[in-house]
Amino acid sequence: MYKFVILFRNLFLNNSRTKIIVKEFNLNKHICYSWGMKKSGKFFRKNRKLFKVVLVEDGFIHSFGINKKKIPLSICYDNNGIYYDYKSKSDLFKIMNKSLSRECFLRARNLIELWREYSISKYNFPFFIEPPSEPYILLIDQIYGDLSLEYGGGDEGSFKKMFDFAVKNWPNHKIVIKIHPDVINYKKKGCLDKKYYLEKNVEVISNIGQINKLIDCSSAVCVVSSQVGFEALIYGKSVHVFGRPFYSGLGLTSDHIKIKNSRKIKSITLEQLVFSSLIKYQICLDPRTKRRCEIEEIMEFVHNSRKASQFFSNDLKAINLTPWKAKQINRFIYPLSGQRVSSFGRYESKMQNIIFWGKNQINSNNNNSKLRNFISVEDGFVRSVGLGGELYPPLSLLFDKKGIHYDASRVSDLEDLLQKRKVTNNEIIRARRIIDLIIKLKISKYNLRLTKKIKLPNNAKNKQIIGVLGQVETDKSIIYGVPDNTIPKTNFALVKEVRKDYPDAYIIYKPHPDIESGLRLKGKKEAYIYEYADFIAKKTSLDDLLSKVDRVALFTSLGGFEALIRGISVTTYGLPFYAGWGLTDDKLNNHAWAKRRTRKLTIDELTFIALVNYPLYSSIKYKTPTEIENIIEEIISLKTKKNLEQIIFKYWGFLKDYLSKIT
């Protein structure tokens, strides 16, 4: 019978949330799972002698973002009950009774500090709810009919007692009522009677946002069974409880109802409560890897996501975006800020926060005093498996409010970071690990899987071998990264200049992959480069070229940065973002643009700022904000396949180049 029941559940409950969570968290599929105390699991809970039954429930850190997620960041896993049922024999109540070792105590103490530092809650949002300026008591409403009330010793009468108690005991305080996010998002009913909203000195907070400041600035917190009471304990607040949540009756709260103590737990410390509930009782899933992890990694994910979200205002408008580019930008900003931008937007003088692709003249010529943010977007430095010109979606994007990294005529966010950002020892260690990964796994910007190898002739021996990296001559990195009146902005002129500067070297010219793929037009005199180059490296990978050369020479190609990472000497004839910091031989080091860059950097500092601090990363596989280390892992396993959109628009760049040439 047991096997039949399992088979039945697997066949007919494929789309249930519990089923999906069992799969995502890689739980044992041969166990019957009940979602908390829901009626759907009643049969299994009543027949525990026949079935192996485990109760699961959303964990104490559920999600980050405006909308509630289907897959939580953590789940509670309980063999004997569930934490919000005060009459049950929940595993949590057994764990609480155990004393902590010094190591566990210190971990719990660190978790408390991180919780406060990172402003963690069950539901985590990009922005905070600002608290009232005058003294107040915080009352937490809950969803009507919530199981945590039914099994947590609370009802509607409990909320009336809570409100009356607060009004009576704090007559000189404002009473702040915080409504549950689901009441706001999904229009569910709350438990506090709305007649209280109209009473004198009452303020109702019905907007969505991070609750931590509200907790921290309150004089006391009143709850029935809400998790907010537990979070208030973490903030050292006086917590008054009118139900029987898991954290009550332990000597940490002021309990206002008399219920027989069936848990048999003595008074415990906050560290015991935190360790047992947040570390031992939960299973956490890192959304960036879909692997189980420790709670600290989940907290770091929430912290990093919120920090990245602060870059974007809540009224962002896009201008001149194609549908494809709008789609890619939304992949990055929607999970962080909860907003999407539209394609084909036009500039209007009333706009205050604008986002666009690349470089736009509106930024330079704008006289709108209302404009607060003008964000340029470009492909990241570890971009994809496949060319951007073939519309392979980016794994990283760069968002810049001061300029854009390839425009050396003005300061960009990246240049500002490189000039001012102090990189810590831990960040240096992380950068070194990233460099080792890039070298070991042969990571580059486009990660083209080319197998053709460069075979050097005998006459290359005993010569300095220089790789010259070609670029698309109409690319903005050439137009804005090579000052006028310095060197002609053509690949032919570049190779000719390299031959002049290194007359005895063996010169290998590598054309840009967009040109080789027919996505962009060849440059002027490209066909005559062989007059100055010894070898043309066609259809070869950048990694193979870098394994053969002693030095690379270029205008502004990102390949120079990739060469620096691999310890190869670099000569620049333009001003890419990595030039001017003491790591490259810069032919334009006396130019006015270069003189802004006065700091000397190590390759580890440059790598951390350029690959960790500056870009945003988004997983295609898991559809979530992520880190470069996870992107590198994804690149190795990513299988690319062209869709209809890519096939149709493959030659859009070539067409633009051609039209600009004839007009």
Phi, psi and omega in degrees: 000320182301313181295325179296316180297316178299316179298318179300314181296319181293327182280321191249354181242031185300328186261005179291149180299320179301316181300316180296318181293322176302318179291313183298319182272004177054048178276161180299118184284351182266015177246147174274128182249135175247129177282097181053227181257025179296151182298331182299337180255007185299318181302316183288320179296328180281341184242046181299335180289336181266331186233149168277110186244132175236135176266130177238156182200158174308140180280186186277348167237109189269310189194169169235134176131168183294318184260145178294134183270147179290321179256115181285163177286338179211154174229152171270135184235115191224125181277344191232352181178212173210148192299329184275355175267101187292343179271351185279172175257047184309144176304328183299321182293329177287318181297321182301328184288346184277137177285157183260140169289168180298321180298316180292322178299314181294324178294318178297318179297318178295323179295320177299315180294319179294319180304317181284318181297319183270357181053063182267146173213183177295308176254124187246133187237161180295329188233162186257150168277124181279134183281160174298156181280332181271162180302141182210159173250131184265121176250131184254116175278162178225172181283133178296132179084004180296138183296333179292341174277312181301319182259002181250019174073026181232157174207189181298326178297329179297324181287325176296315178299318180299313181295313181299320180297315182295316181296319183290318188272344178228067183295337182262008179252151169287142175259114182257120178258120178258121180276147180295142180304326180291332176294323180283312185287315189246012175055039174278167184271138175273178182259328179287130180299133183295346177295335178292335182299332187269354184287156182299140175067021177253135175237128180256127177255110185245007179268154180279142177168171181291133190269353191301319179294325177298318178293310188296326184268357181283158175277331176197163180234133179243130182221166170259295176219012183296147175297339180303329177299319176296317180295325177294326176298322178299328178272007177073024183274156171284119186246121179255125189244133181241020174220209180225060178290169187298335184266001180269166178069018183245008182086007183255343185235163171265110187262126189252005173232149182264114176226136180302132182279101180267356185275336181058045179249131175282173176301138180233170179271163176300323180297320177296317180297314181295314182297315184291318185278316187272333185254312187273326189273339184260158165243128182252144179235121179284116182294343182280339183230347186058032174243151176297148184209178176275159184297330179300326179290325176295317179296322178296319178300314179297315181298313181296321180295316180293319180299318178293326182293334182295343180292333188255133176283168183268008177227046184287133178237138180259147175233141172058036178263134170289160178304323181294316181290323176298319179299317181291317178298319180294330175302328183271316190270333183296314179298336182271316189247348181076014180234154177237150176253157184257160177272161175061025177290151179243148181292135175229143186296337181280351181296142180246330182226112189241143174231141182207169182264131174075225183247137183227136184290341179301324181297316182287325187259003188290133176244014182280110182289344180282341185293122181258318183227137178227098192258120173270141179239139176214164175299146178282177186276339168242094198266307193191178166252091187127159186284145175297325179296340177263013175062033168286130186296142182283143172269345176216147175226154178250128179243123190226127181266341183266329182184228171205149193302330185273352179268095185282354181287345183216162180289137172248170174302321181295312179299321179297319177295315180296329180282327192239333190290124175275128180260125184283169179299317179297324178289326175297317179297317179296318179299319180297321178295321179295317177301315179299320178295316181299316181291314183297317186262004176058050182275139176220192182292310185256343176053048178289131185269070181265139185250348181293132184253150176277126177251112183279136178284169181298327183289356176276343181294147179065015175243154171287128181259123182241128175263125177257123185264113179285156178225169173284119190292339177269002182291145183294336178292334174279314184299317186256353181257350177242113182299146175297155177063028175246304180208141176305138188271058179229153178296325178299313180296324180296310181297320179299319180291323178295319178297322178296317183282333181229071189297333184261003184280159171266114189256125175251125177258128177249113178294155178291140183298331177296326179286317180295329181275356180078014181279335180224158181289148173292155180280173179296134178059021179302325183291344184259006182298330181301342180292336182243340179264146178278335186207139175254116183271089183271138174054037177245155181283153177297322181299320179295318178300313183295334178286348184254341191256160174264337184206151170241150177232144188194170169277286183220010186307140176297340177303334177294320176295318179295328176291317178302318179301327182268008176079022182261140179294146184227131173247127181250139176249004172229204179229074174293168185299334184269359179272154174090008182247015177089008183254346185233159173268104189257118180289342181248031185292346177262001179289151183302323180297321184289336185288349174290335186268096188252351185271148173258127183243154169271164179295329178293318178295315179300316182296315182298313183293317185282329185252344180245309188285321189274315186276168164246144181241142179222126180284129173283323183293316186250357176054055182208153170301145184208191182244165183298324181300321179288327177295318178300317178297320180292322180301320183297324185259354187289129176255126184258141177213128183287138174259179184298321180301317180294321181294317183294317187260016184305320187257023179297317179296318178300316181296318178298316179299318182294316181295321180291333181286326185266352180259000000 
